[in-house]
Amino acid sequence: MKSSFPSITPNRLNPWLAVNYSLVFPGLGQLYSAFWAKGISLVLVAVVMIGYATWSIFGANGQTMRGFWTIGGFLLVYSFSILDAYRGTQPGYSTRISVPQGTNDPWYAVFLSQLLPGLGHLYLQQALAGGIFLLTGILTAWLANSMPQLVPMPPLIWVLSCYHVYVSFPHRTGYKSGAIALLIMGMLIVRLSLGLTPGWVRQAVEQCIVPSESMAPTLQVNDRLFVRRKHTYRPQVGDIIVFTPPDQALNDLPEEDLPENVDDLLYVKRVIGLPGQQIAIKAGRVYVGDLALTESYIQATPAYEWGPETVPADSYFVLGDNRNNSGDSHVWGYVPEANILGAAYKIYWPPDRVQPLAKD
C-alpha cells in the first residue's frame, strides 16, 4: 500500500533546509543552493553590519542611533536572506511559499523548532516531547536572567530540540547526517554566542545614569554613560570616573535619599588628584602641588578653599565640574581605589547628547 506521507527526493534542494541555514546566519541558505556570489555577499554584509553596529553603540566615537539603524538594516537583510533562500530552491525563482501539509518534510519541523523549542514536535503531534522541550526552554531562559551559570542551557535545549525532531521524524527517508550536523553546529555556535554576549558586555562595560547636576556642564541629568571596566585601569588626572561612594559620602546622605540597595548607588566625578599628590583649592583655583590646573570644563570657579592635603595611597581626590554644587572629595574625602568601577568614556543616550568623554 502506498504511504500517505510523500518523501523528499534525496538529491533535490529542499527549500526548508535552505531556510534553516539562513535562519542560522544570513547567506548560508544561498550557499547551500550554490548561489555562491550572493551567499558570500550576504555573509560579508551581515558581518560588516554587526561589526559597525557594535562599534557605533559601544565605541567612544560611534553614533548610537546609527548603530540602532544598522541593527534595523541587519534585520531586513536577515529577513531577505530567509525569503530568498526559499525562493532560490524553486523553479523559476517562485515567490510563492508552500507550507508542507501533514508530516511530509522533516526540515519544516526543524524550522519550527528553531523558532521555539518543541514547536516542531507539536506540529508532529508529539505532545509529550513538545511540551517538555517548550517548558524546559522557556524555564531555563527565564532562570538564566538571574543565574548566569544557566546561560548556555537555552541554546543547548534549542539545538537538542531541532536534532531530536529530525531524527524522530516519521516516515523520513534519505537521512542527511552531514546536513543536520552542519546545521546543529551552526546553531550551537550562533545561539551560544548570542546567549553569552550580554555577559561579555557586562564584564567589559558598565552603564550609569547621571543622577544630579554635580558634573554640569560636561554631564547633564539623565545622561546615560558607558563605563569601561578594566582590572588594570589606573585613573589619571582629568578622567571622569564612576565609583561606589565611600562610607563617609553615604553617611552624609539624608536617609530618604538612600536607595534600597546601596550597592546600586553610583557616583560620577572627575579625577583631580592621584595618590601622593598634594591638592589645594584657593582663590578660585585648584592646585596640584605648585601647579594651578587649567580647567575649561567647570561650571564656575570654586567659591571655597580646601587643603593643602596629600592624597593617601590607593586613593583619589575627585571633584564635580559644577564645583559649587557638588558633594565630592572636598566634602567627604577621598575615593578608595577599590571603589572605582572604571572610566566613563561615552554619553550614549539621549541621541542629541551622544559624544565621547575625552580629557580636556
Number of C-alpha atoms within 10 A of each C-alpha: 3 5 7 10 14 14 15 15 10 11 7 8 16 19 22 24 25 28 29 24 26 29 23 22 20 29 32 28 29 29 20 21 18 13 15 14 11 15 22 16 14 23 21 14 16 21 15 14 19 17 13 18 25 17 17 21 21 22 17 20 17 20 22 24 18 16 21 15 13 20 18 14 16 20 14 11 19 21 15 15 27 24 20 21 31 27 20 22 23 15 7 8 12 12 12 10 11 9 9 13 8 11 19 19 24 26 23 22 24 29 21 19 28 20 14 18 31 33 26 29 28 19 17 19 12 16 14 12 18 23 16 14 24 21 13 18 21 15 12 18 20 14 15 17 11 10 11 12 10 15 22 19 18 23 23 17 21 25 22 18 26 31 17 17 27 23 13 13 20 14 14 17 14 10 12 10 10 9 13 18 12 12 22 20 13 17 23 20 12 15 18 17 14 14 19 14 12 12 13 11 12 12 12 15 21 17 14 20 17 19 17 16 17 25 25 19 15 15 23 17 14 14 19 21 27 26 22 22 19 13 10 7 12 12 19 16 15 18 21 26 21 26 19 20 22 17 11 13 18 16 12 11 11 8 9 7 8 12 10 9 7 11 9 9 15 17 21 27 26 24 21 23 27 22 16 14 18 18 22 21 19 15 10 12 18 21 20 20 14 10 11 14 12 11 14 9 15 18 18 16 15 19 12 13 14 14 12 14 14 17 19 17 12 13 19 25 25 25 23 28 26 22 20 16 16 18 20 22 21 19 13 16 18 22 25 18 15 11 14 23 20 24 28 27 23 24 29 26 19 13 13 10 14 21 18 18 19 12 12 9
